[in-house]
Amino acid sequence: MDPRTTRLLLILSAFLAGLVLCFTVVLIVTGRGPESFASSSAAIGGPFNLTDQNGKPISDRDLKGHPSLVFFGFTHCPEVCPTTLFDISEVLNKLGQDAGKVNAVFVTVDPERDSPAALKDYLASFNPRIVGVGGDAEQLAAVAKAYRVYYKKVPLKDGDYTMDHTAIVYLMDKNGQFVAPFSLKRKPEDAAAELRRYL
């Protein structure tokens, strides 16, 4: 091969290798590499052991086999929680018979007030497929950390308190792996159609 051609090929190869290396570094630094997507998804969710609204133990293992909608809130929540639970109820209604193939879980962030009985009474206003779960402060702190949920007790002037908290609905797949935040800012039938893809 002509020395000139060989040199040209070497320069071209070095340029392409440098381009690939540069592109890979940019992806990793900006957090857009495939490994970062996998790790961020895997970092949301995980094992938990809580108590449901009927006083029975419930764990992450009980949710496997079906997709799940997981929402964190509290029964004294003035607006966000009831609105979200109503929207989830509408989506479950649109699923019809398929609603039985979806888990809908409301995890309290207020262990002081939200006993199993309080959760059961509160959720009676929504679709019966929504299950309320809770536990002691330590258990709830652990599950909130696993789902990257922020919550904080906020004192009120009258001596009472409210809770500030993350208001994301988490879509988990059949294996308990995080898929994405589940949008309720659309028609219930459209949200139901998306859920059916994970059945």
Phi, psi and omega in degrees: 000142180301131180304326179295316179295317179301315180297320179296318179295321179295318179296317180296317180297316180296320179297313181296318178298318178295322179296314179297315180299315179299315181297319179296316179298317179300316180298317182292315181296321181276358178075027183249006179289157181302325180293330179288324177296316181297316184290324180291324178292317182291337184279356179250125182097180180147183182297143173208156176225108183231193180232134181274181185294346177261008179081012181262147178296143176219138180227174177300332180294330179290342183268343185291148183103345178220149173293155182228143168253120183241127182227135179257134180190203179203156189288340178267010180295126187286327188219306187300312183295308179298324178295314180296316180295325175296316180296319177297320178300319179296320178295316179297322177298320180291337178287340180061231182295335180289347180300331179291349180260009181235135173270136174233117189236127177252110182261122180284147174248015183232074184295337181294320185253334188267078174287167175307319180295319179294320178296316181297316179296317182295316184282353178298342181275355185238182180304132183296349178285343181281124182252130177270136178226150180205192181177192178280175185301321182291317179298316182291325177297322181292315181289325177296320178295320180297324181265006182057043180263130175267136171207149183207138176283129182239111180296146175251164185298330183276007180094348177278188177210161172234179180236129172267134184203161174295136183242049179259141171264119182269128173263118178248144181276186183300334182266005180081015178268140179294132177260301183183164169298138183263117183281130174253006180273055181197177180295140180305324180293328178289319177295321178296322179297321178294316180300323181300334179295340184256002181289000000 
